[in-house]
Every structure is written in C-alpha cells, then in structure tokens.
Amino acid sequence: MYRIVPDAASLEQVVALPVEALSAYAEVLAVLELQPWNGRPQHEDNPGAAVRYWSFGPDGRVRSYT
C-alpha cells in the first residue's frame, strides 16, 4: 500500500475544489493508495510513462496527476 503526502500547493487546490467533487476526490485517493498505476497515461502516445492521471468529480472534469 502507498502513502499519499500532498504538498502545500496541492492542499490549496483541494480546498478550492467544489464541494460536490470532494467525495470523488477521496475515492481517487483511496484507489491511488492501492493501485497508482491504474490511472490513464498523461500522453496516450507514451502509455508506459511515469505520469498518470485520474478524472473525477462532476462529469470527470477534474484531474488528479500521479
């Protein structure tokens, strides 16, 4: 299991999320602790790249990068 430790800039962005996105964000964090590589690659042309993202919130409009 992984441990997620957000930095100060990330925490500021979380505070700014709309209320309706917070539960979805919490779900993303729970999944990231178990399977961080299950996110989509940042660039589809490079599926093995180290940067992944997860869409969440209303209509999947918010992205979380790992």
CHARMM internal coordinates of N, CA and C (Angstrom, degrees):
IC EDIT
DIST 1 N 1 CA 1.4341
DIST 1 CA 1 C 1.5228
ANGL 1 N 1 CA 1 C 108.87
DIST 1 C 2 N 1.3343
ANGL 1 CA 1 C 2 N 116.03
DIHE 1 N 1 CA 1 C 2 N 141.25
DIST 2 N 2 CA 1.4476
ANGL 1 C 2 N 2 CA 122.64
DIHE 1 CA 1 C 2 N 2 CA -179.79
DIST 2 CA 2 C 1.5259
ANGL 2 N 2 CA 2 C 110.34
DIHE 1 C 2 N 2 CA 2 C -96.54
DIST 2 C 3 N 1.3051
ANGL 2 CA 2 C 3 N 115.29
DIHE 2 N 2 CA 2 C 3 N 157.66
DIST 3 N 3 CA 1.4633
ANGL 2 C 3 N 3 CA 120.93
DIHE 2 CA 2 C 3 N 3 CA 176.63
DIST 3 CA 3 C 1.5222
ANGL 3 N 3 CA 3 C 108.04
DIHE 2 C 3 N 3 CA 3 C -115.18
DIST 3 C 4 N 1.3137
ANGL 3 CA 3 C 4 N 117.21
DIHE 3 N 3 CA 3 C 4 N 129.02
DIST 4 N 4 CA 1.4543
ANGL 3 C 4 N 4 CA 121.80
DIHE 3 CA 3 C 4 N 4 CA -178.85
DIST 4 CA 4 C 1.5210
ANGL 4 N 4 CA 4 C 108.34
DIHE 3 C 4 N 4 CA 4 C -99.29
DIST 4 C 5 N 1.3371
ANGL 4 CA 4 C 5 N 115.53
DIHE 4 N 4 CA 4 C 5 N 124.02
DIST 5 N 5 CA 1.4602
ANGL 4 C 5 N 5 CA 121.04
DIHE 4 CA 4 C 5 N 5 CA 179.82
DIST 5 CA 5 C 1.5313
ANGL 5 N 5 CA 5 C 107.21
DIHE 4 C 5 N 5 CA 5 C -125.54
DIST 5 C 6 N 1.3264
ANGL 5 CA 5 C 6 N 117.07
DIHE 5 N 5 CA 5 C 6 N 95.45
DIST 6 N 6 CA 1.4696
ANGL 5 C 6 N 6 CA 119.23
DIHE 5 CA 5 C 6 N 6 CA -179.21
DIST 6 CA 6 C 1.5217
ANGL 6 N 6 CA 6 C 111.63
DIHE 5 C 6 N 6 CA 6 C -72.10
DIST 6 C 7 N 1.3247
ANGL 6 CA 6 C 7 N 115.38
DIHE 6 N 6 CA 6 C 7 N 147.30
DIST 7 N 7 CA 1.4615
ANGL 6 C 7 N 7 CA 119.52
DIHE 6 CA 6 C 7 N 7 CA 175.87
DIST 7 CA 7 C 1.5272
ANGL 7 N 7 CA 7 C 109.56
DIHE 6 C 7 N 7 CA 7 C -85.07
DIST 7 C 8 N 1.3211
ANGL 7 CA 7 C 8 N 116.36
DIHE 7 N 7 CA 7 C 8 N 175.59
DIST 8 N 8 CA 1.4704
ANGL 7 C 8 N 8 CA 121.08
DIHE 7 CA 7 C 8 N 8 CA -176.01
DIST 8 CA 8 C 1.5279
ANGL 8 N 8 CA 8 C 111.88
DIHE 7 C 8 N 8 CA 8 C -60.31
DIST 8 C 9 N 1.3231
ANGL 8 CA 8 C 9 N 117.63
DIHE 8 N 8 CA 8 C 9 N -40.36
DIST 9 N 9 CA 1.4686
ANGL 8 C 9 N 9 CA 120.39
DIHE 8 CA 8 C 9 N 9 CA -179.94
DIST 9 CA 9 C 1.5251
ANGL 9 N 9 CA 9 C 110.97
DIHE 8 C 9 N 9 CA 9 C -63.54
DIST 9 C 10 N 1.3261
ANGL 9 CA 9 C 10 N 116.81
DIHE 9 N 9 CA 9 C 10 N -39.52
DIST 10 N 10 CA 1.4659
ANGL 9 C 10 N 10 CA 120.45
DIHE 9 CA 9 C 10 N 10 CA 178.15
DIST 10 CA 10 C 1.5163
ANGL 10 N 10 CA 10 C 111.20
DIHE 9 C 10 N 10 CA 10 C -65.01
DIST 10 C 11 N 1.3233
ANGL 10 CA 10 C 11 N 116.50
DIHE 10 N 10 CA 10 C 11 N -41.76
DIST 11 N 11 CA 1.4646
ANGL 10 C 11 N 11 CA 120.21
DIHE 10 CA 10 C 11 N 11 CA 179.92
DIST 11 CA 11 C 1.5280
ANGL 11 N 11 CA 11 C 111.41
DIHE 10 C 11 N 11 CA 11 C -63.50
DIST 11 C 12 N 1.3300
ANGL 11 CA 11 C 12 N 117.07
DIHE 11 N 11 CA 11 C 12 N -36.77
DIST 12 N 12 CA 1.4638
ANGL 11 C 12 N 12 CA 120.29
DIHE 11 CA 11 C 12 N 12 CA 176.31
DIST 12 CA 12 C 1.5254
ANGL 12 N 12 CA 12 C 110.99
DIHE 11 C 12 N 12 CA 12 C -62.10
DIST 12 C 13 N 1.3270
ANGL 12 CA 12 C 13 N 116.56
DIHE 12 N 12 CA 12 C 13 N -38.14
DIST 13 N 13 CA 1.4578
ANGL 12 C 13 N 13 CA 120.72
DIHE 12 CA 12 C 13 N 13 CA 179.69
DIST 13 CA 13 C 1.5237
ANGL 13 N 13 CA 13 C 110.89
DIHE 12 C 13 N 13 CA 13 C -70.91
DIST 13 C 14 N 1.3173
ANGL 13 CA 13 C 14 N 117.41
DIHE 13 N 13 CA 13 C 14 N -37.21
DIST 14 N 14 CA 1.4636
ANGL 13 C 14 N 14 CA 120.73
DIHE 13 CA 13 C 14 N 14 CA 177.93
DIST 14 CA 14 C 1.5250
ANGL 14 N 14 CA 14 C 109.96
DIHE 13 C 14 N 14 CA 14 C -63.38
DIST 14 C 15 N 1.3194
ANGL 14 CA 14 C 15 N 117.17
DIHE 14 N 14 CA 14 C 15 N -42.63
DIST 15 N 15 CA 1.4597
ANGL 14 C 15 N 15 CA 121.18
DIHE 14 CA 14 C 15 N 15 CA 178.74
DIST 15 CA 15 C 1.5327
ANGL 15 N 15 CA 15 C 110.59
DIHE 14 C 15 N 15 CA 15 C -60.18
DIST 15 C 16 N 1.3267
ANGL 15 CA 15 C 16 N 116.84
DIHE 15 N 15 CA 15 C 16 N -31.30
DIST 16 N 16 CA 1.4657
ANGL 15 C 16 N 16 CA 121.15
DIHE 15 CA 15 C 16 N 16 CA -178.00
DIST 16 CA 16 C 1.5272
ANGL 16 N 16 CA 16 C 113.50
DIHE 15 C 16 N 16 CA 16 C -83.57
DIST 16 C 17 N 1.3350
ANGL 16 CA 16 C 17 N 118.12
DIHE 16 N 16 CA 16 C 17 N -6.58
DIST 17 N 17 CA 1.4641
ANGL 16 C 17 N 17 CA 120.38
DIHE 16 CA 16 C 17 N 17 CA -179.93
DIST 17 CA 17 C 1.5268
ANGL 17 N 17 CA 17 C 110.30
DIHE 16 C 17 N 17 CA 17 C -64.94
DIST 17 C 18 N 1.3316
ANGL 17 CA 17 C 18 N 116.21
DIHE 17 N 17 CA 17 C 18 N 148.18
DIST 18 N 18 CA 1.4662
ANGL 17 C 18 N 18 CA 118.01
DIHE 17 CA 17 C 18 N 18 CA 174.08
DIST 18 CA 18 C 1.5250
ANGL 18 N 18 CA 18 C 109.92
DIHE 17 C 18 N 18 CA 18 C -65.70
DIST 18 C 19 N 1.3062
ANGL 18 CA 18 C 19 N 116.33
DIHE 18 N 18 CA 18 C 19 N 148.24
DIST 19 N 19 CA 1.4602
ANGL 18 C 19 N 19 CA 122.12
DIHE 18 CA 18 C 19 N 19 CA -176.86
DIST 19 CA 19 C 1.5275
ANGL 19 N 19 CA 19 C 111.03
DIHE 18 C 19 N 19 CA 19 C -53.97
DIST 19 C 20 N 1.3282
ANGL 19 CA 19 C 20 N 117.96
DIHE 19 N 19 CA 19 C 20 N -39.69
DIST 20 N 20 CA 1.4625
ANGL 19 C 20 N 20 CA 120.64
DIHE 19 CA 19 C 20 N 20 CA -177.29
DIST 20 CA 20 C 1.5307
ANGL 20 N 20 CA 20 C 112.78
DIHE 19 C 20 N 20 CA 20 C -68.33
DIST 20 C 21 N 1.3289
ANGL 20 CA 20 C 21 N 118.39
DIHE 20 N 20 CA 20 C 21 N -11.84
DIST 21 N 21 CA 1.4676
ANGL 20 C 21 N 21 CA 121.07
DIHE 20 CA 20 C 21 N 21 CA 178.53
DIST 21 CA 21 C 1.5255
ANGL 21 N 21 CA 21 C 112.60
DIHE 20 C 21 N 21 CA 21 C -94.06
DIST 21 C 22 N 1.3214
ANGL 21 CA 21 C 22 N 118.59
DIHE 21 N 21 CA 21 C 22 N -13.07
DIST 22 N 22 CA 1.4580
ANGL 21 C 22 N 22 CA 120.78
DIHE 21 CA 21 C 22 N 22 CA -172.59
DIST 22 CA 22 C 1.5247
ANGL 22 N 22 CA 22 C 114.37
DIHE 21 C 22 N 22 CA 22 C -65.87
DIST 22 C 23 N 1.3110
ANGL 22 CA 22 C 23 N 118.42
DIHE 22 N 22 CA 22 C 23 N -40.75
DIST 23 N 23 CA 1.4709
ANGL 22 C 23 N 23 CA 118.86
DIHE 22 CA 22 C 23 N 23 CA 179.47
DIST 23 CA 23 C 1.5272
ANGL 23 N 23 CA 23 C 110.50
DIHE 22 C 23 N 23 CA 23 C -68.04
DIST 23 C 24 N 1.3250
ANGL 23 CA 23 C 24 N 117.02
DIHE 23 N 23 CA 23 C 24 N -37.74
DIST 24 N 24 CA 1.4673
ANGL 23 C 24 N 24 CA 119.86
DIHE 23 CA 23 C 24 N 24 CA 177.15
DIST 24 CA 24 C 1.5241
ANGL 24 N 24 CA 24 C 110.40
DIHE 23 C 24 N 24 CA 24 C -65.73
DIST 24 C 25 N 1.3354
ANGL 24 CA 24 C 25 N 117.06
DIHE 24 N 24 CA 24 C 25 N -38.21
DIST 25 N 25 CA 1.4605
ANGL 24 C 25 N 25 CA 121.08
DIHE 24 CA 24 C 25 N 25 CA 176.86
DIST 25 CA 25 C 1.5270
ANGL 25 N 25 CA 25 C 110.71
DIHE 24 C 25 N 25 CA 25 C -62.53
DIST 25 C 26 N 1.3141
ANGL 25 CA 25 C 26 N 116.96
DIHE 25 N 25 CA 25 C 26 N -42.47
DIST 26 N 26 CA 1.4655
ANGL 25 C 26 N 26 CA 120.93
DIHE 25 CA 25 C 26 N 26 CA 178.00
DIST 26 CA 26 C 1.5304
ANGL 26 N 26 CA 26 C 110.78
DIHE 25 C 26 N 26 CA 26 C -61.66
DIST 26 C 27 N 1.3159
ANGL 26 CA 26 C 27 N 117.31
DIHE 26 N 26 CA 26 C 27 N -38.16
DIST 27 N 27 CA 1.4692
ANGL 26 C 27 N 27 CA 121.07
DIHE 26 CA 26 C 27 N 27 CA 177.60
DIST 27 CA 27 C 1.5212
ANGL 27 N 27 CA 27 C 110.74
DIHE 26 C 27 N 27 CA 27 C -65.36
DIST 27 C 28 N 1.3263
ANGL 27 CA 27 C 28 N 117.47
DIHE 27 N 27 CA 27 C 28 N -40.95
DIST 28 N 28 CA 1.4649
ANGL 27 C 28 N 28 CA 120.78
DIHE 27 CA 27 C 28 N 28 CA 177.69
DIST 28 CA 28 C 1.5223
ANGL 28 N 28 CA 28 C 110.05
DIHE 27 C 28 N 28 CA 28 C -61.32
DIST 28 C 29 N 1.3202
ANGL 28 CA 28 C 29 N 117.22
DIHE 28 N 28 CA 28 C 29 N -43.58
DIST 29 N 29 CA 1.4724
ANGL 28 C 29 N 29 CA 120.20
DIHE 28 CA 28 C 29 N 29 CA 178.97
DIST 29 CA 29 C 1.5238
ANGL 29 N 29 CA 29 C 111.19
DIHE 28 C 29 N 29 CA 29 C -60.65
DIST 29 C 30 N 1.3250
ANGL 29 CA 29 C 30 N 116.70
DIHE 29 N 29 CA 29 C 30 N -40.80
DIST 30 N 30 CA 1.4709
ANGL 29 C 30 N 30 CA 120.27
DIHE 29 CA 29 C 30 N 30 CA 179.76
DIST 30 CA 30 C 1.5262
ANGL 30 N 30 CA 30 C 110.89
DIHE 29 C 30 N 30 CA 30 C -62.59
DIST 30 C 31 N 1.3180
ANGL 30 CA 30 C 31 N 117.17
DIHE 30 N 30 CA 30 C 31 N -41.28
DIST 31 N 31 CA 1.4640
ANGL 30 C 31 N 31 CA 120.46
DIHE 30 CA 30 C 31 N 31 CA 178.96
DIST 31 CA 31 C 1.5233
ANGL 31 N 31 CA 31 C 110.46
DIHE 30 C 31 N 31 CA 31 C -69.51
DIST 31 C 32 N 1.3328
ANGL 31 CA 31 C 32 N 116.98
DIHE 31 N 31 CA 31 C 32 N -40.91
DIST 32 N 32 CA 1.4652
ANGL 31 C 32 N 32 CA 120.37
DIHE 31 CA 31 C 32 N 32 CA 179.61
DIST 32 CA 32 C 1.5181
ANGL 32 N 32 CA 32 C 112.25
DIHE 31 C 32 N 32 CA 32 C -59.76
DIST 32 C 33 N 1.3176
ANGL 32 CA 32 C 33 N 116.92
DIHE 32 N 32 CA 32 C 33 N -33.86
DIST 33 N 33 CA 1.4654
ANGL 32 C 33 N 33 CA 119.77
DIHE 32 CA 32 C 33 N 33 CA 178.65
DIST 33 CA 33 C 1.5183
ANGL 33 N 33 CA 33 C 111.39
DIHE 32 C 33 N 33 CA 33 C -64.12
DIST 33 C 34 N 1.3158
ANGL 33 CA 33 C 34 N 117.31
DIHE 33 N 33 CA 33 C 34 N -26.00
DIST 34 N 34 CA 1.4643
ANGL 33 C 34 N 34 CA 121.10
DIHE 33 CA 33 C 34 N 34 CA -178.58
DIST 34 CA 34 C 1.5273
ANGL 34 N 34 CA 34 C 113.31
DIHE 33 C 34 N 34 CA 34 C -100.67
DIST 34 C 35 N 1.3253
ANGL 34 CA 34 C 35 N 117.41
DIHE 34 N 34 CA 34 C 35 N -43.17
DIST 35 N 35 CA 1.4642
ANGL 34 C 35 N 35 CA 121.62
DIHE 34 CA 34 C 35 N 35 CA -173.57
DIST 35 CA 35 C 1.5309
ANGL 35 N 35 CA 35 C 112.08
DIHE 34 C 35 N 35 CA 35 C -138.79
DIST 35 C 36 N 1.3200
ANGL 35 CA 35 C 36 N 119.66
DIHE 35 N 35 CA 35 C 36 N 70.14
DIST 36 N 36 CA 1.4659
ANGL 35 C 36 N 36 CA 120.49
DIHE 35 CA 35 C 36 N 36 CA -176.24
DIST 36 CA 36 C 1.5235
ANGL 36 N 36 CA 36 C 114.07
DIHE 35 C 36 N 36 CA 36 C -62.91
DIST 36 C 37 N 1.3267
ANGL 36 CA 36 C 37 N 118.13
DIHE 36 N 36 CA 36 C 37 N -23.77
DIST 37 N 37 CA 1.4641
ANGL 36 C 37 N 37 CA 120.03
DIHE 36 CA 36 C 37 N 37 CA -177.03
DIST 37 CA 37 C 1.5177
ANGL 37 N 37 CA 37 C 113.09
DIHE 36 C 37 N 37 CA 37 C -85.98
DIST 37 C 38 N 1.3261
ANGL 37 CA 37 C 38 N 117.98
DIHE 37 N 37 CA 37 C 38 N 2.54
DIST 38 N 38 CA 1.4643
ANGL 37 C 38 N 38 CA 119.64
DIHE 37 CA 37 C 38 N 38 CA 178.40
DIST 38 CA 38 C 1.5231
ANGL 38 N 38 CA 38 C 112.76
DIHE 37 C 38 N 38 CA 38 C -80.79
DIST 38 C 39 N 1.3183
ANGL 38 CA 38 C 39 N 118.60
DIHE 38 N 38 CA 38 C 39 N -6.13
DIST 39 N 39 CA 1.4570
ANGL 38 C 39 N 39 CA 121.23
DIHE 38 CA 38 C 39 N 39 CA 177.15
DIST 39 CA 39 C 1.5181
ANGL 39 N 39 CA 39 C 110.89
DIHE 38 C 39 N 39 CA 39 C -68.42
DIST 39 C 40 N 1.3101
ANGL 39 CA 39 C 40 N 115.47
DIHE 39 N 39 CA 39 C 40 N 168.31
DIST 40 N 40 CA 1.4707
ANGL 39 C 40 N 40 CA 120.64
DIHE 39 CA 39 C 40 N 40 CA 177.54
DIST 40 CA 40 C 1.5182
ANGL 40 N 40 CA 40 C 109.23
DIHE 39 C 40 N 40 CA 40 C -80.31
DIST 40 C 41 N 1.3466
ANGL 40 CA 40 C 41 N 117.70
DIHE 40 N 40 CA 40 C 41 N 145.81
DIST 41 N 41 CA 1.4654
ANGL 40 C 41 N 41 CA 119.00
DIHE 40 CA 40 C 41 N 41 CA 177.45
DIST 41 CA 41 C 1.5295
ANGL 41 N 41 CA 41 C 110.39
DIHE 40 C 41 N 41 CA 41 C -66.27
DIST 41 C 42 N 1.3297
ANGL 41 CA 41 C 42 N 116.65
DIHE 41 N 41 CA 41 C 42 N 146.03
DIST 42 N 42 CA 1.4529
ANGL 41 C 42 N 42 CA 120.63
DIHE 41 CA 41 C 42 N 42 CA -179.77
DIST 42 CA 42 C 1.5259
ANGL 42 N 42 CA 42 C 110.27
DIHE 41 C 42 N 42 CA 42 C -60.42
DIST 42 C 43 N 1.3172
ANGL 42 CA 42 C 43 N 117.09
DIHE 42 N 42 CA 42 C 43 N -38.20
DIST 43 N 43 CA 1.4660
ANGL 42 C 43 N 43 CA 122.59
DIHE 42 CA 42 C 43 N 43 CA 178.23
DIST 43 CA 43 C 1.5261
ANGL 43 N 43 CA 43 C 108.55
DIHE 42 C 43 N 43 CA 43 C -120.06
DIST 43 C 44 N 1.3074
ANGL 43 CA 43 C 44 N 116.51
DIHE 43 N 43 CA 43 C 44 N 117.51
DIST 44 N 44 CA 1.4739
ANGL 43 C 44 N 44 CA 121.41
DIHE 43 CA 43 C 44 N 44 CA -178.38
DIST 44 CA 44 C 1.5251
ANGL 44 N 44 CA 44 C 112.21
DIHE 43 C 44 N 44 CA 44 C -59.13
DIST 44 C 45 N 1.3411
ANGL 44 CA 44 C 45 N 117.56
DIHE 44 N 44 CA 44 C 45 N -27.17
DIST 45 N 45 CA 1.4664
ANGL 44 C 45 N 45 CA 121.01
DIHE 44 CA 44 C 45 N 45 CA 179.62
DIST 45 CA 45 C 1.5242
ANGL 45 N 45 CA 45 C 112.47
DIHE 44 C 45 N 45 CA 45 C -73.22
DIST 45 C 46 N 1.3314
ANGL 45 CA 45 C 46 N 117.18
DIHE 45 N 45 CA 45 C 46 N -11.34
DIST 46 N 46 CA 1.4564
ANGL 45 C 46 N 46 CA 121.62
DIHE 45 CA 45 C 46 N 46 CA -179.41
DIST 46 CA 46 C 1.5341
ANGL 46 N 46 CA 46 C 108.94
DIHE 45 C 46 N 46 CA 46 C -132.32
DIST 46 C 47 N 1.3374
ANGL 46 CA 46 C 47 N 117.04
DIHE 46 N 46 CA 46 C 47 N 72.41
DIST 47 N 47 CA 1.4674
ANGL 46 C 47 N 47 CA 120.16
DIHE 46 CA 46 C 47 N 47 CA -174.10
DIST 47 CA 47 C 1.5240
ANGL 47 N 47 CA 47 C 114.60
DIHE 46 C 47 N 47 CA 47 C -65.40
DIST 47 C 48 N 1.3114
ANGL 47 CA 47 C 48 N 118.73
DIHE 47 N 47 CA 47 C 48 N -17.01
DIST 48 N 48 CA 1.4581
ANGL 47 C 48 N 48 CA 121.12
DIHE 47 CA 47 C 48 N 48 CA 179.88
DIST 48 CA 48 C 1.5196
ANGL 48 N 48 CA 48 C 113.79
DIHE 47 C 48 N 48 CA 48 C -94.24
DIST 48 C 49 N 1.3225
ANGL 48 CA 48 C 49 N 117.49
DIHE 48 N 48 CA 48 C 49 N 5.60
DIST 49 N 49 CA 1.4651
ANGL 48 C 49 N 49 CA 121.16
DIHE 48 CA 48 C 49 N 49 CA -176.81
DIST 49 CA 49 C 1.5256
ANGL 49 N 49 CA 49 C 111.20
DIHE 48 C 49 N 49 CA 49 C -65.03
DIST 49 C 50 N 1.3168
ANGL 49 CA 49 C 50 N 115.54
DIHE 49 N 49 CA 49 C 50 N 159.91
DIST 50 N 50 CA 1.4656
ANGL 49 C 50 N 50 CA 121.02
DIHE 49 CA 49 C 50 N 50 CA -175.62
DIST 50 CA 50 C 1.5239
ANGL 50 N 50 CA 50 C 113.52
DIHE 49 C 50 N 50 CA 50 C -78.49
DIST 50 C 51 N 1.3298
ANGL 50 CA 50 C 51 N 119.28
DIHE 50 N 50 CA 50 C 51 N -19.02
DIST 51 N 51 CA 1.4610
ANGL 50 C 51 N 51 CA 121.02
DIHE 50 CA 50 C 51 N 51 CA -177.28
DIST 51 CA 51 C 1.5275
ANGL 51 N 51 CA 51 C 109.81
DIHE 50 C 51 N 51 CA 51 C -94.17
DIST 51 C 52 N 1.3284
ANGL 51 CA 51 C 52 N 116.00
DIHE 51 N 51 CA 51 C 52 N 124.86
DIST 52 N 52 CA 1.4681
ANGL 51 C 52 N 52 CA 123.27
DIHE 51 CA 51 C 52 N 52 CA 179.61
DIST 52 CA 52 C 1.5153
ANGL 52 N 52 CA 52 C 108.86
DIHE 51 C 52 N 52 CA 52 C -121.70
DIST 52 C 53 N 1.3279
ANGL 52 CA 52 C 53 N 116.44
DIHE 52 N 52 CA 52 C 53 N 159.24
DIST 53 N 53 CA 1.4526
ANGL 52 C 53 N 53 CA 118.77
DIHE 52 CA 52 C 53 N 53 CA 174.47
DIST 53 CA 53 C 1.5101
ANGL 53 N 53 CA 53 C 110.74
DIHE 52 C 53 N 53 CA 53 C -136.55
DIST 53 C 54 N 1.2963
ANGL 53 CA 53 C 54 N 114.64
DIHE 53 N 53 CA 53 C 54 N 156.90
DIST 54 N 54 CA 1.4646
ANGL 53 C 54 N 54 CA 123.98
DIHE 53 CA 53 C 54 N 54 CA 177.85
DIST 54 CA 54 C 1.5183
ANGL 54 N 54 CA 54 C 107.23
DIHE 53 C 54 N 54 CA 54 C -127.85
DIST 54 C 55 N 1.3114
ANGL 54 CA 54 C 55 N 117.53
DIHE 54 N 54 CA 54 C 55 N 128.31
DIST 55 N 55 CA 1.4572
ANGL 54 C 55 N 55 CA 121.35
DIHE 54 CA 54 C 55 N 55 CA 174.43
DIST 55 CA 55 C 1.5198
ANGL 55 N 55 CA 55 C 108.41
DIHE 54 C 55 N 55 CA 55 C -92.56
DIST 55 C 56 N 1.3349
ANGL 55 CA 55 C 56 N 116.26
DIHE 55 N 55 CA 55 C 56 N 142.19
DIST 56 N 56 CA 1.4565
ANGL 55 C 56 N 56 CA 119.94
DIHE 55 CA 55 C 56 N 56 CA -179.99
DIST 56 CA 56 C 1.5156
ANGL 56 N 56 CA 56 C 109.17
DIHE 55 C 56 N 56 CA 56 C -155.11
DIST 56 C 57 N 1.2926
ANGL 56 CA 56 C 57 N 115.80
DIHE 56 N 56 CA 56 C 57 N 176.76
DIST 57 N 57 CA 1.4560
ANGL 56 C 57 N 57 CA 121.82
DIHE 56 CA 56 C 57 N 57 CA 178.51
DIST 57 CA 57 C 1.5126
ANGL 57 N 57 CA 57 C 111.90
DIHE 56 C 57 N 57 CA 57 C 84.09
DIST 57 C 58 N 1.3271
ANGL 57 CA 57 C 58 N 117.10
DIHE 57 N 57 CA 57 C 58 N -173.14
DIST 58 N 58 CA 1.4598
ANGL 57 C 58 N 58 CA 120.79
DIHE 57 CA 57 C 58 N 58 CA -178.72
DIST 58 CA 58 C 1.5285
ANGL 58 N 58 CA 58 C 111.15
DIHE 57 C 58 N 58 CA 58 C -56.81
DIST 58 C 59 N 1.2985
ANGL 58 CA 58 C 59 N 115.75
DIHE 58 N 58 CA 58 C 59 N 122.80
DIST 59 N 59 CA 1.4763
ANGL 58 C 59 N 59 CA 122.57
DIHE 58 CA 58 C 59 N 59 CA 178.85
DIST 59 CA 59 C 1.5193
ANGL 59 N 59 CA 59 C 113.61
DIHE 58 C 59 N 59 CA 59 C 58.78
DIST 59 C 60 N 1.3243
ANGL 59 CA 59 C 60 N 118.76
DIHE 59 N 59 CA 59 C 60 N 20.58
DIST 60 N 60 CA 1.4649
ANGL 59 C 60 N 60 CA 121.32
DIHE 59 CA 59 C 60 N 60 CA 178.42
DIST 60 CA 60 C 1.5117
ANGL 60 N 60 CA 60 C 113.53
DIHE 59 C 60 N 60 CA 60 C 62.80
DIST 60 C 61 N 1.3230
ANGL 60 CA 60 C 61 N 117.44
DIHE 60 N 60 CA 60 C 61 N 32.58
DIST 61 N 61 CA 1.4604
ANGL 60 C 61 N 61 CA 121.58
DIHE 60 CA 60 C 61 N 61 CA -174.94
DIST 61 CA 61 C 1.5114
ANGL 61 N 61 CA 61 C 114.55
DIHE 60 C 61 N 61 CA 61 C -81.68
DIST 61 C 62 N 1.3268
ANGL 61 CA 61 C 62 N 117.89
DIHE 61 N 61 CA 61 C 62 N -16.58
DIST 62 N 62 CA 1.4682
ANGL 61 C 62 N 62 CA 121.08
DIHE 61 CA 61 C 62 N 62 CA -177.46
DIST 62 CA 62 C 1.5178
ANGL 62 N 62 CA 62 C 108.23
DIHE 61 C 62 N 62 CA 62 C -105.35
DIST 62 C 63 N 1.3315
ANGL 62 CA 62 C 63 N 116.85
DIHE 62 N 62 CA 62 C 63 N 140.14
DIST 63 N 63 CA 1.4652
ANGL 62 C 63 N 63 CA 121.03
DIHE 62 CA 62 C 63 N 63 CA 179.03
DIST 63 CA 63 C 1.5162
ANGL 63 N 63 CA 63 C 110.54
DIHE 62 C 63 N 63 CA 63 C -119.25
DIST 63 C 64 N 1.3219
ANGL 63 CA 63 C 64 N 114.55
DIHE 63 N 63 CA 63 C 64 N 140.27
DIST 64 N 64 CA 1.4499
ANGL 63 C 64 N 64 CA 121.96
DIHE 63 CA 63 C 64 N 64 CA 174.03
DIST 64 CA 64 C 1.5206
ANGL 64 N 64 CA 64 C 107.57
DIHE 63 C 64 N 64 CA 64 C -115.30
DIST 64 C 65 N 1.3218
ANGL 64 CA 64 C 65 N 117.93
DIHE 64 N 64 CA 64 C 65 N 126.78
DIST 65 N 65 CA 1.4583
ANGL 64 C 65 N 65 CA 121.79
DIHE 64 CA 64 C 65 N 65 CA -178.25
DIST 65 CA 65 C 1.5199
ANGL 65 N 65 CA 65 C 111.01
DIHE 64 C 65 N 65 CA 65 C -101.91
DIST 65 C 66 N 1.3385
ANGL 65 CA 65 C 66 N 114.84
DIHE 65 N 65 CA 65 C 66 N 143.00
DIST 66 N 66 CA 1.4633
ANGL 65 C 66 N 66 CA 120.34
DIHE 65 CA 65 C 66 N 66 CA 176.32
DIST 66 CA 66 C 1.5171
ANGL 66 N 66 CA 66 C 108.99
DIHE 65 C 66 N 66 CA 66 C -124.31
END
COOR INIT
IC SEED 1 N 1 CA 1 C
IC BUILD
